[in-house]
Amino acid sequence: MDGKQRLSTILQFVANKVYLPKDFGDDRLDGKRWRDLTPEQKKSLWDYPIPVELIDSIEAPVIKDVFARLNKNSRKLTRQELRHARFDGWFITFVEEEVRDDLWKDLKVRTSAKEKRMMDVQNLSELCGVVIKKDVTGFDQFALDELYADHEEADDEASSFDPEDFGHKFQTAKDALRALNEHEQAATRWAQPFVHLYSLWALIVLEHMSDDDARAFAPKYVAFMQQVAQFEMLPETTVDSLVDDGSLDPSQTHSDDAISSLPEVAEGLTGADLNVARYKASSVGASTELPQRRERLETLRRLLKSS
């Protein structure tokens, strides 16, 4: 689709049909043809990586859209824009239609800025992933690619995936999220930015919360998130920095004593205050990594089950 001239030039050069300019800027290469290069220089050229994005669709509108995005400000396509060009099956159709629901606009999953580079669709894809995988995951572009590829065909007999079951669970969670938001716009105001919405959504999905469950939880969630917002923490007091300096075992970031043993976070803290510290510490820094997402989920689970 693009880069033909550059690829042709490389092929012509190695066929000795063109030569480097005499003022190329490197005495070792000025004016030389391929046959004039040393074996080491040739190897260096062959070792040069050329990035390639494979786009399966050959439909004219898709091709034109990709070129338009490439040519606009000469910017590189985002991974989600590439998925938009590459996939046209069940999953991407579901996500791109679902993101138009006003709920996602209210919760700032869809904004004008995010729409421009399809980050709204990418965020919603992560929420769908929680329903499909029945667990939280760390943010990973390659994993999202696999999620799209694995659910390209909803009626694949070789797959155990049930689109009707997914649709029911997704809608149930969405209804519960709406119900929770009825209380002082709990999600709109406090499940922001997306790092918090992802954790709240995961709690609703994985705890199979009903509308009534969500309404009952809403006041506790609002009070808790207000405490999180007010909690002051040293900049270095984050889960990833604690893992880096060896103070915290990454495999234990969601255990009961993972953070309580760290004086800069939890000295003198117990119960609800400790939960606030845990949640806050896992919401900054590398907040989309799996340990941090697990920590926030487990903290919200404790909040849900508290009296």
ABEGO torsion letter per residue (X at the ends): XBGAAAAAAAAAAAAGABBBBAAAGBAAABGBBAAABBAAAAAAAAABBBBBBBBABABAAAAAAAAAAAABGGBBBBAAAAAAAABABAAAAAAAAAAABAAAAAAGABBAAAAAAGAAAAAAAAAAAAAAAGBBBBBBAAAAAAAAAAAABAABAABABBAAAAAAAAAAAAAAAAAAAABGGAAAAAAOBAAAAAAAAAAAAAAGBBAAAAAAAAAAAAAAAAAAAABBBBAABBAAAAAAAGABBAAAAABAAAAAABAAAABGBBEAAAAAAAAAAAABEBAABAAAAAAAAAAAAAAAABX
